[in-house]
């Protein structure tokens, strides 16, 4: 059982590690969502070129989803549901933005790194889901 003090601050090592892990995993998606707002025009064009219908609407849905779910993971609220939503987000977004099979050279290597990074993030969220059950 995880232990928290009066101010919802973890008081033992496992609780502290889980708290920090949630902050890092969820925080990455909050930051990415905010960064995507700044790159809206570019990302909308990229998604439209990849055949996504209503690309701007889909982008905004993704931004809202990743930002809210990331914040829920950070806060430790509905962690299993928020983590599952982010796994589904990764399943959709990863092949769209890290399509290494369509590229060569350094660009291919960069996209492979992004793909593998997203697979690792999905693994982290699956771990959070397991811990939450």
Secondary structure as GFF3:
##gff-version 3
##sequence-region A 1 133
A	DSSP	alpha_helix	13	38	.	.	.	ID=ss1
A	DSSP	alpha_helix	40	49	.	.	.	ID=ss2
A	DSSP	alpha_helix	55	75	.	.	.	ID=ss3
A	DSSP	alpha_helix	79	97	.	.	.	ID=ss4
A	DSSP	three_ten_helix	100	102	.	.	.	ID=ss5
A	DSSP	alpha_helix	105	132	.	.	.	ID=ss6
###
